[in-house]
Amino acid sequence: MARRAVTKDLFGKPIRSRRPRYEAALERQERRTLPERAARVRWLSEVIPRNRMFGMPLETGLVFEEAKASFVYGNFIGAIVLAASFLDHWFTASLGQRGYHREACQGLAAAIKCARVNNLADPLILDKADRLRAIRNPFVHLKSFDRPHTLGQKMSKAGSYDIMALLENDAKKR
């Protein structure tokens, strides 16, 4: 932590400055959530291959890193949306390199469909990408309550009102 400059009063005595309450609150929150964040880092280290990010555009790499950080800090909606954005980047680049420029620019659903129709990726990967797209959709495009991937439907189906657990589970889907 950086040293604070000592301010003195008219008689040369040091003036004690108080630490802002928000700093103490942030520090308590950091200590309280450390075990959960550490568990998420461990989980990520098990599911993400090391050194696989070379050669991608800067924006794509930053989206990927931001998705990981969002997940670690429990910002699961952000992690889901950013992971889908990373997939969109990946599919766009992959399809564009193979000459499917029009399909690459029509969104994630069209890119997945193009890759499936033309056997450009493993069907298991495409299924997972499509599932992530469906999980992301209610956060990016407002959906009515009766749509299958909304939180209301998930809570009803799971019989659980623990929204954070449902979101973390969705963020971990692979």
N, C-alpha and C positions, 0 to 999 in steps of 0.2 A: 504494500500500500504506500502511496506517495506521502511524504511528510508535508504537513500543512505549515504555512508560514506562521510564526508566532506573532500575534498582534499584542501590543502593550497599551496599557492605559496611560493617562497623563503622568502618573507617578512611576512608570516603567515596570509595573507589575504585569505579568502575562494575563491576557484575557482568555478565559476558557471558552472555547467554542464548542457548542453541542453538535453532535452528529445528527443529521436530519433523520427524522423518524422513518422516512421511506427507505433509507439505507439499511437500517436495522431490520425493517420488515423484509426487504429483499434478501438479506443475509439469512434470516430465519427460514424463509421459503426455500432458499438454496440448500440449507442443511436438511430441512424436512424432506425434500424431494430427491436428494442425492441417491438413495438406494434404488428408487424407481428409474431414475435416469441411467444409472449404472447398468441396471438389468436390460434396459433398452439398447444401450451401447453394445453389451454382450450379445444380445439377439441379432443386432445388425451385423456384428462381426462374423456371426455364423452363417448368415444368409446372403451377404454381398461378397462376391469374389474380390480379392485384393488386386490392385493395379490394373483394373479393367477400364479405366476412364481416359486413357491416353488417346489422342487423336480426335477428340470430339470438340465441337465448337465451344468457345468460352461460355456462352450463355447456357448451353446444355449442361456443362459441368457444374456451373453455379446453381442451376435449378436442381440438379441431383444433390449437391451438398446442402442446399437449403431444405430439401425434402427430408434428408437425414437429420439435420438439426431440429427441424420442426417435430419430427417423430420423437427424438430424444427428449425434448422439452415438453412433450405431451400435447403439442398442438396438432392433433390428429387430423382435423379437417384440412389444415394447411399441408400436412404431409401427404394426404390422399390427393389433393388437388395438384400439388407439385409433382408427385410421382406420376400422375396421369400426364402432366405437362412434359415431363421427361420422356415418357413413352411417345408422346406426340412428336417431340424433337427427333427421337430415334427412328420412328417410322417414317417421318418426313425425309430425313436424310437417306435412309435405306431405300425407300421407294424412288426418290429422286436419282440416286446413283444407278438405279436399274432402269431408268427411262420412264417411270410412271409419275411424271411431274404433275399432271392434272390431279390424279388421285391423292398424291402426297399433300396437296394444298386444300383438300376438301374436309379436313377434320379427322379425328382419331377413328371414328366409326368407319368412314370410307377407307382409310388407310388399312385398318384391320381386315375389312372385307376384301380389298384388293390383294393383300398379302395372302389371304386364305384362298381366294379364287385362283391365284397364280402360283400357289405352293411355294411362297417365298420365305416362309418361316414355319417352324414346328407348330402343329396345331395346338399343342399344350400351351405354348407361349401365347399364341393368339387367343386361346380361351381365357387365360389369365389376364391378358391385356384388356379383353372385352369386359371381363368381370370388374376390373378396376375402373374402367370407363363408366360402367353402370353404377358403381358405388359413388363415383365422383359426380355424376350427373345431377342429383338433387341439390348439391351444394353450388353448382355452377348455373344450372337452369332450374328455376323454381318449379317444383312438381306438386301435384295435388296429393293429399294425404293417402289416397288409395293406391298410389303407385308403389310397386314392390320394393324399391330400394330407398324409400324415405325412412328417416329415423323412427317415425311413428309406426310404420309397418314392421320395422325390425324389432322395436320394443314389444309390440303386440305379439309377434311371432315367437320371440324369445321368452316372453313372460317376465321381462326384466326392465326396470326403469333406470338401470345404471348406464346412463348415456355414455360416459367416458369409457367404460369397459367395452361397450358395443363399438365405439369409434376406434379404440385401440385394436380391437379384433379386426375391424375392417382395414385398418392401416397395416396390419400384419399379413393380410391375405396375400398369398403368393401362388 
